[in-house]
Amino acid sequence: MSSKRGASDRIWADLREQIASGRLAPGTALPSTAELARHYGVASETARLAVTRLKEEGLVSGRAGAGVYVRSRPPLRRLGIDRYDKAKWQGADLVAFAADRVASPRAWEPGDQTQTVRRVPAAPDVAAALGVDQGADVYERARLIREHDAPTHTLTSYYRPEHVEGTRLTDDRAGPVGPGGGFRVLTDQGLEPAWINEELQARMPTPEEVATLQLPPGEPVVELRRTTFTAEDTPVEYAVGVHPASRFAWSYRFQIPDSGNRP
């Protein structure tokens, strides 16, 4: 058994290096299990174990009846701080996901975003973020973002009803809520976003996320949790985003803090 494992590790490491170096380019078909077995002088099961490990890492994916291919990795640039630049949503009427596309650069259409809006009881994390009682009514705005009809990520925002009742944020028509997106709507309500707290965590997806995002086997996701506050520290939005790990490159630019010089 240890001999089989050692041989499988050798094949896995060799193929992994070829993928990392570009010798096996994105979209390239891997040799068949039989071909790998002959090339490395091992049993077919040993070669299969190596390919399975590459699948689990998300480096390759199988196509029904067509073999195994190196996964394409043209990541979208997901801006960190700059995506929330007020000049984008106050002056240029650019919503956040569109700002990411422009930076990538990729084309986008309003219909790339669809949403379902409903009133739901606040779950514990939603209640804690928005400062409401658990079980209290909140608005849930669940968006699915696509590129060329392929899903890129989901983003679900929660709001206090008194903050958004009667606004475009309760409208479930496809596309952004209007020029400047949700932040513009909140600003028009006298709740201008001033600062944001974001947390990122990598994890494996749920079965529902695998289906919604059309994920291949072994693909992890990056979960983003964002709470947006006014200058008076009032929480006005709590959002949870789920991003396939290989589809995004996260980009951050910020001033280096110097706590020693603070008053």
BAPA-56165 format. One record per residue (C-alpha): x, y, z; residue in one letter; residue number from 1. Coordinates in pm, whole numbers, plus 50000, padded with zeros to 5 digits. Example, Ala and Ser with C-alpha at 12.3 -4.5 7.8 and 13.67 -1.06 7.14 Angstrom:
BEGIN
<c1 51230; c2 49550; c3 50780; resn A; resi 1>
<c1 51367; c2 49894; c3 50714; resn S; resi 2>
//
This chain:
BEGIN
<c1 50000; c2 50000; c3 50000; resn M; resi 1>
<c1 50282; c2 50240; c3 50090; resn S; resi 2>
<c1 50451; c2 50162; c3 49757; resn S; resi 3>
<c1 50130; c2 50250; c3 49568; resn K; resi 4>
<c1 50094; c2 50571; c3 49769; resn R; resi 5>
<c1 50454; c2 50670; c3 49703; resn G; resi 6>
<c1 50416; c2 50615; c3 49329; resn A; resi 7>
<c1 50088; c2 50808; c3 49327; resn S; resi 8>
<c1 50254; c2 51098; c3 49511; resn D; resi 9>
<c1 50530; c2 51104; c3 49249; resn R; resi 10>
<c1 50281; c2 51124; c3 48961; resn I; resi 11>
<c1 50074; c2 51388; c3 49144; resn W; resi 12>
<c1 50382; c2 51603; c3 49215; resn A; resi 13>
<c1 50502; c2 51577; c3 48854; resn D; resi 14>
<c1 50165; c2 51671; c3 48705; resn L; resi 15>
<c1 50117; c2 51948; c3 48960; resn R; resi 16>
<c1 50454; c2 52101; c3 48868; resn E; resi 17>
<c1 50365; c2 52086; c3 48498; resn Q; resi 18>
<c1 50039; c2 52269; c3 48568; resn I; resi 19>
<c1 50209; c2 52532; c3 48787; resn A; resi 20>
<c1 50481; c2 52596; c3 48528; resn S; resi 21>
<c1 50235; c2 52623; c3 48240; resn G; resi 22>
<c1 50368; c2 52320; c3 48053; resn R; resi 23>
<c1 50019; c2 52181; c3 48101; resn L; resi 24>
<c1 49825; c2 52495; c3 48008; resn A; resi 25>
<c1 49467; c2 52576; c3 48114; resn P; resi 26>
<c1 49223; c2 52380; c3 47901; resn G; resi 27>
<c1 49480; c2 52110; c3 47816; resn T; resi 28>
<c1 49363; c2 51750; c3 47845; resn A; resi 29>
<c1 49555; c2 51529; c3 48085; resn L; resi 30>
<c1 49675; c2 51195; c3 47949; resn P; resi 31>
<c1 49427; c2 50917; c3 48019; resn S; resi 32>
<c1 49471; c2 50698; c3 48324; resn T; resi 33>
<c1 49597; c2 50420; c3 48101; resn A; resi 34>
<c1 49848; c2 50651; c3 47932; resn E; resi 35>
<c1 49974; c2 50778; c3 48269; resn L; resi 36>
<c1 50007; c2 50421; c3 48396; resn A; resi 37>
<c1 50217; c2 50323; c3 48094; resn R; resi 38>
<c1 50430; c2 50640; c3 48112; resn H; resi 39>
<c1 50511; c2 50602; c3 48482; resn Y; resi 40>
<c1 50519; c2 50221; c3 48482; resn G; resi 41>
<c1 50248; c2 50184; c3 48747; resn V; resi 42>
<c1 49907; c2 50026; c3 48783; resn A; resi 43>
<c1 49606; c2 50217; c3 48650; resn S; resi 44>
<c1 49466; c2 50251; c3 49004; resn E; resi 45>
<c1 49788; c2 50425; c3 49115; resn T; resi 46>
<c1 49760; c2 50677; c3 48830; resn A; resi 47>
<c1 49392; c2 50729; c3 48906; resn R; resi 48>
<c1 49472; c2 50819; c3 49268; resn L; resi 49>
<c1 49711; c2 51093; c3 49149; resn A; resi 50>
<c1 49448; c2 51244; c3 48917; resn V; resi 51>
<c1 49185; c2 51226; c3 49191; resn T; resi 52>
<c1 49414; c2 51427; c3 49417; resn R; resi 53>
<c1 49452; c2 51695; c3 49149; resn L; resi 54>
<c1 49073; c2 51711; c3 49120; resn K; resi 55>
<c1 49039; c2 51750; c3 49496; resn E; resi 56>
<c1 49279; c2 52047; c3 49481; resn E; resi 57>
<c1 49070; c2 52207; c3 49207; resn G; resi 58>
<c1 49359; c2 52200; c3 48958; resn L; resi 59>
<c1 49180; c2 51977; c3 48706; resn V; resi 60>
<c1 48819; c2 51886; c3 48637; resn S; resi 61>
<c1 48650; c2 51602; c3 48455; resn G; resi 62>
<c1 48419; c2 51646; c3 48160; resn R; resi 63>
<c1 48162; c2 51371; c3 48119; resn A; resi 64>
<c1 48279; c2 51137; c3 47846; resn G; resi 65>
<c1 48559; c2 51374; c3 47741; resn A; resi 66>
<c1 48844; c2 51321; c3 47989; resn G; resi 67>
<c1 49014; c2 51538; c3 48249; resn V; resi 68>
<c1 49133; c2 51892; c3 48175; resn Y; resi 69>
<c1 49352; c2 52152; c3 48344; resn V; resi 70>
<c1 49119; c2 52411; c3 48487; resn R; resi 71>
<c1 49118; c2 52753; c3 48331; resn S; resi 72>
<c1 49220; c2 53021; c3 48582; resn R; resi 73>
<c1 49146; c2 53367; c3 48441; resn P; resi 74>
<c1 49047; c2 53523; c3 48774; resn P; resi 75>
<c1 48826; c2 53824; c3 48806; resn L; resi 76>
<c1 48998; c2 54100; c3 48996; resn R; resi 77>
<c1 48793; c2 54149; c3 49309; resn R; resi 78>
<c1 48883; c2 54492; c3 49444; resn L; resi 79>
<c1 48914; c2 54524; c3 49819; resn G; resi 80>
<c1 48901; c2 54883; c3 49941; resn I; resi 81>
<c1 48892; c2 55055; c3 49601; resn D; resi 82>
<c1 48562; c2 54889; c3 49500; resn R; resi 83>
<c1 48388; c2 55105; c3 49762; resn Y; resi 84>
<c1 48543; c2 55434; c3 49646; resn D; resi 85>
<c1 48268; c2 55696; c3 49678; resn K; resi 86>
<c1 48367; c2 55842; c3 49342; resn A; resi 87>
<c1 48243; c2 55519; c3 49184; resn K; resi 88>
<c1 47895; c2 55506; c3 49333; resn W; resi 89>
<c1 47835; c2 55877; c3 49397; resn Q; resi 90>
<c1 47989; c2 56023; c3 49082; resn G; resi 91>
<c1 48042; c2 55750; c3 48823; resn A; resi 92>
<c1 47725; c2 55549; c3 48901; resn D; resi 93>
<c1 47930; c2 55229; c3 48915; resn L; resi 94>
<c1 47805; c2 54948; c3 49139; resn V; resi 95>
<c1 48061; c2 54730; c3 49317; resn A; resi 96>
<c1 48049; c2 54417; c3 49099; resn F; resi 97>
<c1 48074; c2 54636; c3 48788; resn A; resi 98>
<c1 48378; c2 54813; c3 48935; resn A; resi 99>
<c1 48541; c2 54470; c3 48966; resn D; resi 100>
<c1 48464; c2 54393; c3 48602; resn R; resi 101>
<c1 48605; c2 54725; c3 48483; resn V; resi 102>
<c1 48925; c2 54660; c3 48680; resn A; resi 103>
<c1 48965; c2 54306; c3 48543; resn S; resi 104>
<c1 48896; c2 54427; c3 48261; resn P; resi 105>
<c1 48573; c2 54247; c3 48168; resn R; resi 106>
<c1 48247; c2 54355; c3 48012; resn A; resi 107>
<c1 47929; c2 54362; c3 48218; resn W; resi 108>
<c1 47557; c2 54403; c3 48167; resn E; resi 109>
<c1 47291; c2 54507; c3 48421; resn P; resi 110>
<c1 47121; c2 54172; c3 48371; resn G; resi 111>
<c1 47431; c2 53992; c3 48500; resn D; resi 112>
<c1 47280; c2 54042; c3 48845; resn Q; resi 113>
<c1 46953; c2 53885; c3 48952; resn T; resi 114>
<c1 46801; c2 53893; c3 49299; resn Q; resi 115>
<c1 46531; c2 53760; c3 49524; resn T; resi 116>
<c1 46401; c2 53997; c3 49793; resn V; resi 117>
<c1 46192; c2 53890; c3 50091; resn R; resi 118>
<c1 46131; c2 53961; c3 50459; resn R; resi 119>
<c1 46278; c2 53693; c3 50686; resn V; resi 120>
<c1 46342; c2 53644; c3 51059; resn P; resi 121>
<c1 46691; c2 53760; c3 51154; resn A; resi 122>
<c1 46931; c2 53469; c3 51209; resn A; resi 123>
<c1 47177; c2 53507; c3 51499; resn P; resi 124>
<c1 47461; c2 53647; c3 51285; resn D; resi 125>
<c1 47227; c2 53888; c3 51105; resn V; resi 126>
<c1 47074; c2 54008; c3 51432; resn A; resi 127>
<c1 47415; c2 54065; c3 51589; resn A; resi 128>
<c1 47544; c2 54258; c3 51287; resn A; resi 129>
<c1 47238; c2 54482; c3 51244; resn L; resi 130>
<c1 47173; c2 54534; c3 51615; resn G; resi 131>
<c1 46824; c2 54384; c3 51615; resn V; resi 132>
<c1 46662; c2 54104; c3 51813; resn D; resi 133>
<c1 46705; c2 53751; c3 51688; resn Q; resi 134>
<c1 46395; c2 53658; c3 51490; resn G; resi 135>
<c1 46303; c2 54020; c3 51416; resn A; resi 136>
<c1 46196; c2 54095; c3 51060; resn D; resi 137>
<c1 46474; c2 54202; c3 50821; resn V; resi 138>
<c1 46491; c2 54238; c3 50445; resn Y; resi 139>
<c1 46702; c2 53975; c3 50268; resn E; resi 140>
<c1 46830; c2 54064; c3 49921; resn R; resi 141>
<c1 46995; c2 53755; c3 49768; resn A; resi 142>
<c1 47188; c2 53824; c3 49447; resn R; resi 143>
<c1 47339; c2 53587; c3 49193; resn L; resi 144>
<c1 47605; c2 53741; c3 48969; resn I; resi 145>
<c1 47682; c2 53591; c3 48630; resn R; resi 146>
<c1 47933; c2 53644; c3 48351; resn E; resi 147>
<c1 47829; c2 53520; c3 48007; resn H; resi 148>
<c1 47554; c2 53315; c3 48173; resn D; resi 149>
<c1 47802; c2 53140; c3 48404; resn A; resi 150>
<c1 47767; c2 53217; c3 48778; resn P; resi 151>
<c1 48061; c2 53401; c3 48935; resn T; resi 152>
<c1 47944; c2 53448; c3 49296; resn H; resi 153>
<c1 47653; c2 53516; c3 49527; resn T; resi 154>
<c1 47597; c2 53807; c3 49762; resn L; resi 155>
<c1 47313; c2 53824; c3 50013; resn T; resi 156>
<c1 47249; c2 54151; c3 50198; resn S; resi 157>
<c1 47031; c2 54212; c3 50502; resn Y; resi 158>
<c1 46872; c2 54544; c3 50605; resn Y; resi 159>
<c1 46655; c2 54681; c3 50882; resn R; resi 160>
<c1 46304; c2 54735; c3 50736; resn P; resi 161>
<c1 46287; c2 55095; c3 50862; resn E; resi 162>
<c1 46602; c2 55174; c3 50663; resn H; resi 163>
<c1 46489; c2 55043; c3 50323; resn V; resi 164>
<c1 46108; c2 55006; c3 50322; resn E; resi 165>
<c1 45969; c2 55152; c3 50001; resn G; resi 166>
<c1 46310; c2 55192; c3 49836; resn T; resi 167>
<c1 46459; c2 55016; c3 49533; resn R; resi 168>
<c1 46639; c2 54779; c3 49770; resn L; resi 169>
<c1 46309; c2 54594; c3 49815; resn T; resi 170>
<c1 46265; c2 54556; c3 49437; resn D; resi 171>
<c1 46354; c2 54213; c3 49294; resn D; resi 172>
<c1 46381; c2 54312; c3 48930; resn R; resi 173>
<c1 46703; c2 54198; c3 48759; resn A; resi 174>
<c1 46999; c2 54435; c3 48758; resn G; resi 175>
<c1 47144; c2 54682; c3 49009; resn P; resi 176>
<c1 46893; c2 54892; c3 49202; resn V; resi 177>
<c1 46992; c2 55197; c3 49000; resn G; resi 178>
<c1 47282; c2 55439; c3 48955; resn P; resi 179>
<c1 47534; c2 55390; c3 49233; resn G; resi 180>
<c1 47366; c2 55073; c3 49359; resn G; resi 181>
<c1 47262; c2 55004; c3 49718; resn G; resi 182>
<c1 47505; c2 55251; c3 49874; resn F; resi 183>
<c1 47341; c2 55533; c3 49677; resn R; resi 184>
<c1 46999; c2 55423; c3 49800; resn V; resi 185>
<c1 47118; c2 55421; c3 50161; resn L; resi 186>
<c1 47273; c2 55766; c3 50114; resn T; resi 187>
<c1 46942; c2 55898; c3 49976; resn D; resi 188>
<c1 46781; c2 55763; c3 50296; resn Q; resi 189>
<c1 47016; c2 55973; c3 50507; resn G; resi 190>
<c1 47227; c2 55665; c3 50587; resn L; resi 191>
<c1 47545; c2 55731; c3 50391; resn E; resi 192>
<c1 47797; c2 55444; c3 50428; resn P; resi 193>
<c1 48113; c2 55567; c3 50599; resn A; resi 194>
<c1 48309; c2 55258; c3 50701; resn W; resi 195>
<c1 48305; c2 54884; c3 50649; resn I; resi 196>
<c1 48419; c2 54578; c3 50838; resn N; resi 197>
<c1 48500; c2 54274; c3 50620; resn E; resi 198>
<c1 48599; c2 53922; c3 50719; resn E; resi 199>
<c1 48715; c2 53652; c3 50475; resn L; resi 200>
<c1 48717; c2 53278; c3 50536; resn Q; resi 201>
<c1 48801; c2 52990; c3 50303; resn A; resi 202>
<c1 48586; c2 52677; c3 50335; resn R; resi 203>
<c1 48436; c2 52396; c3 50134; resn M; resi 204>
<c1 48097; c2 52473; c3 49976; resn P; resi 205>
<c1 47760; c2 52335; c3 50077; resn T; resi 206>
<c1 47578; c2 52108; c3 49828; resn P; resi 207>
<c1 47344; c2 52398; c3 49748; resn E; resi 208>
<c1 47641; c2 52626; c3 49671; resn E; resi 209>
<c1 47796; c2 52359; c3 49448; resn V; resi 210>
<c1 47475; c2 52350; c3 49244; resn A; resi 211>
<c1 47416; c2 52727; c3 49235; resn T; resi 212>
<c1 47773; c2 52819; c3 49144; resn L; resi 213>
<c1 47829; c2 52515; c3 48919; resn Q; resi 214>
<c1 48143; c2 52419; c3 49108; resn L; resi 215>
<c1 48368; c2 52130; c3 49004; resn P; resi 216>
<c1 48464; c2 51866; c3 49261; resn P; resi 217>
<c1 48717; c2 51991; c3 49515; resn G; resi 218>
<c1 48663; c2 52362; c3 49456; resn E; resi 219>
<c1 48673; c2 52564; c3 49781; resn P; resi 220>
<c1 48498; c2 52896; c3 49824; resn V; resi 221>
<c1 48590; c2 53221; c3 49995; resn V; resi 222>
<c1 48312; c2 53352; c3 50216; resn E; resi 223>
<c1 48301; c2 53727; c3 50271; resn L; resi 224>
<c1 48106; c2 53881; c3 50559; resn R; resi 225>
<c1 48064; c2 54257; c3 50534; resn R; resi 226>
<c1 47901; c2 54501; c3 50774; resn T; resi 227>
<c1 47853; c2 54859; c3 50658; resn T; resi 228>
<c1 47817; c2 55150; c3 50902; resn F; resi 229>
<c1 47733; c2 55520; c3 50887; resn T; resi 230>
<c1 47967; c2 55780; c3 51036; resn A; resi 231>
<c1 47754; c2 55756; c3 51352; resn E; resi 232>
<c1 47829; c2 55379; c3 51371; resn D; resi 233>
<c1 47478; c2 55274; c3 51273; resn T; resi 234>
<c1 47489; c2 54937; c3 51091; resn P; resi 235>
<c1 47297; c2 54973; c3 50764; resn V; resi 236>
<c1 47384; c2 54653; c3 50577; resn E; resi 237>
<c1 47511; c2 54306; c3 50659; resn Y; resi 238>
<c1 47618; c2 54099; c3 50358; resn A; resi 239>
<c1 47747; c2 53747; c3 50302; resn V; resi 240>
<c1 47920; c2 53670; c3 49973; resn G; resi 241>
<c1 48032; c2 53329; c3 49844; resn V; resi 242>
<c1 48310; c2 53334; c3 49584; resn H; resi 243>
<c1 48465; c2 53029; c3 49413; resn P; resi 244>
<c1 48830; c2 53044; c3 49515; resn A; resi 245>
<c1 48980; c2 53002; c3 49168; resn S; resi 246>
<c1 48758; c2 53262; c3 48998; resn R; resi 247>
<c1 48877; c2 53568; c3 49189; resn F; resi 248>
<c1 49205; c2 53743; c3 49268; resn A; resi 249>
<c1 49159; c2 53969; c3 49572; resn W; resi 250>
<c1 49327; c2 54307; c3 49541; resn S; resi 251>
<c1 49387; c2 54552; c3 49828; resn Y; resi 252>
<c1 49554; c2 54892; c3 49838; resn R; resi 253>
<c1 49569; c2 55096; c3 50157; resn F; resi 254>
<c1 49787; c2 55329; c3 50357; resn Q; resi 255>
<c1 50018; c2 55158; c3 50605; resn I; resi 256>
<c1 49894; c2 55246; c3 50954; resn P; resi 257>
<c1 50125; c2 55404; c3 51209; resn D; resi 258>
<c1 49959; c2 55366; c3 51549; resn S; resi 259>
<c1 50261; c2 55523; c3 51723; resn G; resi 260>
<c1 50175; c2 55863; c3 51574; resn N; resi 261>
<c1 49809; c2 55860; c3 51666; resn R; resi 262>
<c1 49695; c2 56122; c3 51920; resn P; resi 263>
//
